[in-house]
Amino acid sequence: MIKKLAGVMASYFAEKEVYPAEKKRIYAYGFELLIATFANVLGILAIALIMDILPGAILFFLAFIPLRLSAGGYHAKHHWSCFLIANIVFLLFAVALNYMHNIYVMPYIVFSCMASSILIWIFSPVEAENKPVGQKQKDRLRKHSIIIAIINMAVTLIYIFIPQLRIIYLEYYMSGALAASASLAVAVLSTKSKSL
């Protein structure tokens, strides 16, 4: 379905001479990724609206997306499985945070920050199988990932040491960081299990 729609879009824009017809396959792939990403975001936003946690979902994305772009992570084989995984992961975090007692919020934020930073330090960046990157780009992506981890640590420290600046929904932000960095470990373990 997504592939077919992406092909129709690529053909339409090629016919309108937005780009050369010989580049239609490249643009079809780009449209495919764009539609799949849009579907994932819509699914998560629907969950957030139903659970009345839209600001939390936005903060989840603010942490998750930059880390995924710079550090990489696990890629599902099919768009539908990517959609299911992304939405289930968000739903699990949302339900857990919704039922988390207030006294556990601070330890959870600190744990998420530390675990995320350690996973980023050990594994980033993880390149996609179909999109290898050169060493120079790997170094740049690693640097960006580590900068994001440092920013996350700074935000967490502000949250801990300046109580007047309590950041609402920070647990969702750190959950986004934890989900993205855990995806690094899953990708590495997945690659290692395939090579056995």
Backbone bond lengths (Angstrom), bond angles and torsions (degrees), N, CA, C in turn:
res aa  C-N    CA-C-N  psi(-1)  N-CA   C-N-CA  omega(-1)  CA-C   N-CA-C  phi
1 M - - - 1.453 - - 1.540 111.05 -
2 I 1.325 116.34 -53.15 1.469 120.35 -179.41 1.527 110.39 -64.50
3 K 1.340 115.70 -43.12 1.468 120.34 -179.52 1.529 110.66 -62.30
4 K 1.329 115.58 -41.04 1.462 120.77 -179.58 1.527 110.60 -65.14
5 L 1.337 116.72 -46.39 1.458 121.22 178.54 1.528 111.11 -61.78
6 A 1.331 117.21 -41.51 1.471 121.59 177.96 1.522 110.63 -62.27
7 G 1.341 117.17 -40.04 1.465 121.40 177.82 1.514 111.87 -63.56
8 V 1.333 116.74 -41.48 1.473 121.43 178.04 1.529 109.82 -62.94
9 M 1.335 116.23 -44.53 1.467 120.16 179.42 1.526 111.41 -63.13
10 A 1.329 116.26 -43.89 1.473 120.31 179.98 1.519 110.66 -62.60
11 S 1.332 117.40 -42.34 1.471 121.69 179.02 1.528 110.68 -63.67
12 Y 1.329 116.05 -43.29 1.467 120.61 -179.57 1.530 111.20 -58.68
13 F 1.336 116.40 -49.19 1.463 119.54 -178.21 1.529 112.47 -70.37
14 A 1.320 116.91 -29.99 1.472 119.82 175.63 1.521 109.98 -67.88
15 E 1.346 116.59 -40.86 1.475 120.59 177.73 1.520 111.46 -64.55
16 K 1.321 117.08 -33.61 1.472 121.73 177.83 1.530 111.68 -80.47
17 E 1.342 115.71 2.03 1.466 123.71 178.02 1.535 112.77 60.71
18 V 1.332 115.61 34.75 1.463 120.45 174.18 1.523 108.95 -70.72
19 Y 1.336 116.42 -31.89 1.464 124.02 175.60 1.529 107.36 -148.94
20 P 1.347 116.65 161.99 1.472 119.78 -178.73 1.538 111.84 -62.89
21 A 1.328 116.84 145.05 1.467 122.51 -177.51 1.537 112.16 -59.69
22 E 1.342 117.12 -31.42 1.471 119.83 -178.42 1.541 112.30 -69.57
23 K 1.331 116.81 -13.51 1.471 120.14 178.17 1.535 111.98 -98.12
24 K 1.319 115.97 11.18 1.462 121.06 -175.92 1.530 112.19 -59.73
25 R 1.338 117.97 -40.08 1.472 121.14 -179.42 1.532 111.69 -63.17
26 I 1.318 115.87 -40.86 1.469 120.80 179.75 1.532 109.53 -63.19
27 Y 1.343 115.90 -45.81 1.463 119.60 -179.70 1.527 111.60 -69.26
28 A 1.318 117.46 -33.73 1.468 120.68 177.06 1.524 109.73 -61.04
29 Y 1.334 116.84 -42.07 1.463 120.86 177.98 1.528 110.66 -64.35
30 G 1.318 116.21 -41.83 1.466 120.56 177.67 1.521 111.66 -62.05
31 F 1.339 116.90 -44.24 1.465 120.72 177.35 1.526 111.20 -63.34
32 E 1.328 115.89 -37.48 1.470 121.04 178.49 1.528 110.68 -59.96
33 L 1.334 116.26 -46.66 1.467 120.73 178.15 1.528 111.44 -64.72
34 L 1.317 116.03 -39.77 1.458 121.10 -179.54 1.531 111.16 -64.29
35 I 1.321 117.19 -45.48 1.469 121.48 179.81 1.528 110.20 -64.99
36 A 1.345 116.86 -43.74 1.470 120.68 -179.93 1.528 110.78 -62.53
37 T 1.325 117.15 -43.14 1.466 121.14 178.56 1.525 110.60 -63.90
38 F 1.321 116.07 -42.99 1.468 121.43 178.74 1.528 110.38 -60.78
39 A 1.328 116.97 -41.38 1.471 121.03 178.42 1.532 110.72 -63.53
40 N 1.343 117.04 -42.67 1.470 120.90 178.18 1.525 111.12 -60.31
41 V 1.330 115.85 -46.04 1.462 120.88 -178.98 1.531 110.26 -63.81
42 L 1.338 116.68 -43.90 1.466 119.98 179.29 1.525 111.62 -61.79
43 G 1.327 116.58 -41.49 1.461 120.68 178.22 1.517 111.88 -60.18
44 I 1.333 116.18 -46.19 1.471 120.66 -179.50 1.534 110.81 -67.35
45 L 1.335 116.76 -39.77 1.462 119.26 177.76 1.531 111.31 -65.17
46 A 1.327 117.25 -35.27 1.468 120.56 176.72 1.527 110.42 -63.36
47 I 1.331 116.30 -44.30 1.474 120.33 176.49 1.523 109.94 -60.02
48 A 1.332 116.21 -44.14 1.469 120.79 -178.87 1.523 111.59 -63.46
49 L 1.324 117.09 -40.26 1.468 120.19 178.87 1.525 111.11 -66.47
50 I 1.324 116.80 -42.28 1.467 121.16 179.20 1.532 110.37 -62.29
51 M 1.350 115.76 -40.97 1.468 120.35 -178.08 1.535 112.70 -87.06
52 D 1.341 116.88 -1.97 1.461 123.05 -179.93 1.534 111.75 60.08
53 I 1.335 115.33 46.35 1.473 121.05 179.27 1.538 110.87 -132.35
54 L 1.329 116.39 38.42 1.465 120.29 -177.05 1.535 112.58 -56.76
55 P 1.351 120.50 -44.33 1.476 118.55 177.05 1.531 112.34 -59.83
56 G 1.334 116.68 -36.75 1.464 120.28 177.48 1.516 111.67 -63.84
57 A 1.338 117.03 -40.84 1.468 121.01 179.20 1.523 110.91 -64.62
58 I 1.326 116.36 -39.98 1.467 120.09 179.48 1.530 109.87 -64.44
59 L 1.333 117.63 -42.25 1.463 120.43 177.27 1.533 111.34 -66.60
60 F 1.324 116.97 -35.56 1.463 121.48 175.32 1.534 109.13 -57.81
61 F 1.327 116.36 -48.04 1.476 121.35 178.68 1.529 111.82 -63.51
62 L 1.342 116.93 -38.80 1.467 120.53 -178.64 1.530 112.01 -61.40
63 A 1.310 116.68 -30.30 1.466 120.14 176.81 1.526 111.14 -88.25
64 F 1.331 116.00 -41.65 1.464 121.59 -172.27 1.534 112.47 -68.24
65 I 1.321 116.81 -50.43 1.473 120.98 -171.95 1.529 112.97 -63.33
66 P 1.349 120.00 -50.23 1.478 117.73 179.26 1.530 113.00 -59.37
67 L 1.342 116.34 -37.78 1.467 118.51 178.96 1.524 111.74 -67.72
68 R 1.322 117.23 -40.72 1.474 120.00 178.53 1.526 110.60 -63.25
69 L 1.336 116.17 -38.65 1.466 119.50 -178.92 1.524 112.23 -69.20
70 S 1.324 116.81 -35.79 1.466 118.99 -177.04 1.523 112.96 -94.85
71 A 1.332 117.85 -38.61 1.467 120.23 -175.12 1.522 113.17 -93.91
72 G 1.330 117.34 -21.30 1.461 120.46 -176.82 1.511 110.48 82.83
73 G 1.332 115.65 -154.13 1.458 119.82 179.48 1.509 111.90 149.26
74 Y 1.318 114.77 -168.51 1.461 121.75 -176.66 1.527 110.73 -70.95
75 H 1.330 116.00 137.62 1.468 121.80 175.70 1.515 108.77 -120.18
76 A 1.327 116.32 123.50 1.458 121.20 176.47 1.527 109.29 -70.64
77 K 1.330 116.29 156.89 1.465 120.38 -177.42 1.523 113.03 -75.64
78 H 1.331 117.11 -27.15 1.461 121.50 -176.69 1.525 109.78 -128.22
79 H 1.329 115.59 153.25 1.464 119.85 -179.83 1.528 111.74 -63.43
80 W 1.328 117.29 -39.63 1.469 120.00 -179.09 1.527 110.86 -64.95
81 S 1.354 116.90 -37.50 1.468 118.37 178.87 1.529 110.72 -71.61
82 C 1.321 117.35 -33.37 1.469 121.25 175.19 1.531 109.39 -63.79
83 F 1.330 115.99 -44.03 1.461 121.39 178.63 1.529 110.27 -59.84
84 L 1.329 116.53 -48.19 1.470 120.71 -179.17 1.524 111.52 -62.73
85 I 1.330 116.63 -46.32 1.466 120.44 -178.64 1.530 110.83 -61.82
86 A 1.341 116.88 -48.78 1.468 121.00 -178.41 1.522 111.02 -59.99
87 N 1.326 116.76 -45.07 1.459 120.14 -177.44 1.523 112.34 -71.69
88 I 1.322 117.48 -38.22 1.472 120.58 178.21 1.525 110.64 -66.87
89 V 1.338 116.17 -42.22 1.476 119.62 178.74 1.527 109.93 -60.54
90 F 1.335 116.51 -47.56 1.469 118.65 179.52 1.525 110.57 -62.46
91 L 1.323 117.52 -43.95 1.468 121.35 -179.44 1.528 111.16 -60.36
92 L 1.338 117.07 -42.05 1.471 120.32 178.93 1.526 111.19 -62.72
93 F 1.337 116.78 -45.13 1.471 119.89 177.08 1.530 110.26 -62.13
94 A 1.335 117.16 -44.67 1.456 121.36 -176.73 1.532 111.25 -62.91
95 V 1.317 116.81 -44.62 1.467 120.48 179.40 1.533 110.09 -65.00
96 A 1.329 116.71 -45.76 1.466 120.46 -179.90 1.533 110.87 -60.36
97 L 1.342 116.57 -43.92 1.465 119.73 -179.17 1.531 111.57 -70.11
98 N 1.320 116.02 -33.78 1.458 120.88 179.53 1.535 111.76 -63.37
99 Y 1.335 115.53 -35.24 1.463 119.89 -178.20 1.534 113.13 -99.23
100 M 1.327 116.91 1.95 1.461 120.21 -178.99 1.531 110.21 -72.99
101 H 1.305 115.78 130.43 1.471 120.86 177.77 1.531 108.86 -70.20
102 N 1.321 116.43 146.54 1.473 121.95 -176.36 1.534 113.71 -53.25
103 I 1.329 117.33 -34.89 1.466 118.43 -177.13 1.532 112.07 -68.82
104 Y 1.341 117.52 -16.42 1.461 120.53 -179.28 1.526 113.10 -95.81
105 V 1.333 116.99 -8.12 1.470 119.92 -176.22 1.525 111.02 -63.47
106 M 1.337 117.51 -49.22 1.469 120.32 -178.92 1.525 112.11 -62.08
107 P 1.336 119.94 -49.35 1.464 118.84 177.33 1.534 112.55 -59.72
108 Y 1.343 116.57 -35.74 1.464 119.91 178.75 1.523 111.24 -65.04
109 I 1.339 116.54 -43.33 1.465 120.51 179.39 1.525 110.28 -62.06
110 V 1.327 116.72 -45.62 1.470 120.85 179.69 1.529 110.14 -63.21
111 F 1.338 116.90 -45.52 1.465 120.55 178.39 1.531 110.89 -59.67
112 S 1.328 116.89 -47.31 1.470 121.11 -179.11 1.521 111.49 -59.59
113 C 1.329 115.42 -42.66 1.466 120.72 179.61 1.527 110.96 -63.13
114 M 1.329 116.19 -48.17 1.468 120.26 -178.15 1.529 111.41 -66.30
115 A 1.339 116.94 -46.42 1.468 120.47 -179.59 1.523 110.73 -62.22
116 S 1.326 116.39 -43.59 1.465 120.99 179.12 1.525 110.91 -61.53
117 S 1.328 116.44 -45.99 1.473 120.66 -178.92 1.526 111.44 -63.02
118 I 1.332 116.84 -41.94 1.469 120.78 179.42 1.526 110.85 -64.49
119 L 1.334 117.03 -44.83 1.471 120.88 179.95 1.529 111.17 -63.73
120 I 1.327 116.20 -39.51 1.473 120.01 177.41 1.529 109.76 -64.12
121 W 1.323 116.82 -45.87 1.466 121.10 -179.14 1.531 111.51 -60.49
122 I 1.332 116.88 -41.17 1.464 120.85 -176.50 1.531 112.20 -76.44
123 F 1.334 117.47 -44.77 1.464 120.06 -166.63 1.524 116.80 -107.31
124 S 1.317 119.41 -21.92 1.470 117.82 -170.96 1.536 112.20 -75.52
125 P 1.321 116.75 146.23 1.458 127.03 -8.10 1.537 111.16 -90.50
126 V 1.316 115.70 153.02 1.456 121.39 174.28 1.522 106.68 -106.32
127 E 1.332 115.98 118.65 1.458 118.37 -177.73 1.530 110.87 -87.39
128 A 1.325 114.95 150.07 1.460 120.82 177.62 1.530 109.23 -72.39
129 E 1.336 116.24 148.25 1.466 120.98 -178.82 1.523 112.12 -57.57
130 N 1.337 116.30 -41.10 1.465 120.09 -176.20 1.532 112.98 -92.25
131 K 1.325 116.61 7.67 1.466 119.84 -178.70 1.526 110.61 -142.20
132 P 1.345 117.30 69.76 1.466 119.50 178.97 1.535 111.00 -67.83
133 V 1.330 114.99 150.15 1.467 120.20 178.84 1.526 109.53 -123.37
134 G 1.331 115.46 152.57 1.455 120.82 178.56 1.519 111.55 -75.61
135 Q 1.333 116.03 169.01 1.459 121.10 -176.24 1.525 112.34 -62.74
136 K 1.331 116.70 -37.81 1.466 120.18 -179.50 1.537 110.51 -63.31
137 Q 1.333 115.41 -43.67 1.464 119.29 178.69 1.525 110.88 -68.99
138 K 1.340 117.48 -37.11 1.471 120.90 176.40 1.527 110.36 -58.76
139 D 1.319 116.33 -45.68 1.467 120.80 179.60 1.526 110.85 -60.91
140 R 1.342 116.05 -41.88 1.465 120.53 -179.98 1.528 110.60 -65.52
141 L 1.338 117.41 -43.74 1.461 121.69 179.59 1.527 111.17 -64.68
142 R 1.332 116.36 -39.93 1.470 120.04 177.97 1.531 110.68 -62.80
143 K 1.317 115.50 -43.56 1.464 120.70 179.43 1.532 109.99 -60.24
144 H 1.343 117.17 -45.49 1.466 121.05 179.07 1.530 111.15 -61.92
145 S 1.331 116.16 -41.70 1.469 120.74 179.94 1.520 111.15 -62.29
146 I 1.316 116.30 -43.39 1.463 120.75 -179.50 1.534 110.75 -67.95
147 I 1.325 117.39 -37.28 1.474 120.62 175.86 1.527 110.02 -61.25
148 I 1.336 117.00 -42.98 1.470 120.82 178.10 1.532 110.03 -62.12
149 A 1.323 116.63 -42.28 1.476 120.08 178.49 1.524 110.79 -62.05
150 I 1.325 117.64 -40.35 1.468 121.69 178.63 1.534 110.45 -65.34
151 I 1.332 116.68 -41.56 1.476 120.36 176.65 1.530 109.69 -60.93
152 N 1.338 116.44 -43.91 1.473 120.06 178.76 1.524 111.33 -61.18
153 M 1.334 116.48 -39.09 1.472 119.63 177.55 1.522 110.65 -65.48
154 A 1.328 116.58 -41.05 1.466 120.21 179.76 1.532 110.54 -63.12
155 V 1.324 116.77 -44.12 1.472 120.68 178.57 1.527 110.33 -61.49
156 T 1.329 116.73 -41.67 1.467 120.96 178.96 1.525 110.88 -64.36
157 L 1.323 117.53 -41.76 1.467 120.88 178.62 1.530 111.27 -63.85
158 I 1.336 116.51 -40.49 1.466 120.32 176.42 1.524 109.18 -60.17
159 Y 1.321 115.39 -43.38 1.471 121.52 -179.59 1.529 110.83 -60.50
160 I 1.332 115.71 -38.94 1.474 120.58 -177.51 1.530 111.72 -75.72
161 F 1.332 117.00 -47.41 1.463 120.32 -168.35 1.528 115.72 -94.93
162 I 1.320 117.41 -11.57 1.472 118.36 177.24 1.529 107.57 -123.89
163 P 1.342 116.61 84.42 1.467 120.70 -174.95 1.527 114.02 -58.81
164 Q 1.337 117.28 -27.32 1.462 120.30 179.76 1.528 111.49 -65.24
165 L 1.335 116.86 -23.86 1.467 121.37 -178.50 1.525 111.68 -100.90
166 R 1.317 117.40 32.83 1.463 119.96 179.27 1.528 109.55 -51.42
167 I 1.281 116.10 122.97 1.462 121.44 -176.60 1.524 108.27 -92.36
168 I 1.324 115.20 115.13 1.462 120.21 -178.48 1.527 109.32 -66.95
169 Y 1.300 115.66 136.75 1.465 123.64 177.52 1.527 113.30 68.72
170 L 1.333 119.26 18.88 1.464 120.25 178.62 1.534 110.83 -59.75
171 E 1.334 116.67 -29.23 1.459 119.18 179.07 1.531 110.99 -62.61
172 Y 1.328 117.95 -30.39 1.480 120.15 176.36 1.523 110.43 -72.49
173 Y 1.324 115.92 -40.76 1.466 119.97 177.43 1.528 110.31 -58.74
174 M 1.343 115.72 -49.55 1.462 119.06 -178.50 1.535 111.50 -68.79
175 S 1.334 117.69 -26.72 1.464 120.61 174.30 1.526 110.31 -66.64
176 G 1.332 116.63 -37.88 1.466 120.46 175.65 1.515 111.42 -62.51
177 A 1.338 115.63 -42.70 1.472 120.21 177.59 1.525 110.65 -64.70
178 L 1.327 116.62 -42.13 1.467 120.69 179.89 1.529 111.14 -65.56
179 A 1.331 117.19 -42.43 1.472 120.81 179.24 1.522 111.00 -62.66
180 A 1.336 117.21 -43.88 1.466 120.65 -179.57 1.519 111.40 -65.88
181 S 1.333 117.24 -42.52 1.470 119.88 -178.34 1.522 111.77 -74.31
182 A 1.333 117.96 -32.67 1.467 119.97 174.90 1.516 110.32 -64.88
183 S 1.328 116.04 -31.40 1.467 121.47 177.07 1.535 111.52 -61.32
184 L 1.331 116.28 -29.73 1.470 120.89 176.31 1.527 109.94 -63.39
185 A 1.319 115.58 -48.17 1.467 120.45 -179.12 1.525 110.75 -63.87
186 V 1.334 116.86 -41.01 1.472 120.80 178.66 1.523 109.97 -62.29
187 A 1.332 117.36 -41.86 1.471 121.23 179.93 1.516 110.74 -63.21
188 V 1.327 117.28 -44.36 1.472 121.00 -179.64 1.534 110.37 -65.45
189 L 1.323 117.51 -44.95 1.461 121.10 178.88 1.528 111.55 -63.94
190 S 1.319 116.11 -38.11 1.475 121.26 178.13 1.529 111.02 -63.47
191 T 1.309 116.07 -44.27 1.467 121.70 179.21 1.524 110.53 -64.13
192 K 1.343 116.31 -42.76 1.483 119.97 179.85 1.532 111.43 -65.95
193 S 1.336 117.37 -38.24 1.466 119.50 -179.26 1.523 111.40 -69.31
194 K 1.348 117.82 -29.40 1.462 120.81 177.06 1.524 111.44 -70.39
195 S 1.340 116.02 -32.22 1.471 119.79 -177.29 1.530 113.01 -81.41
196 L 1.341 117.84 -7.35 1.476 120.44 179.78 1.518 111.53 -79.83
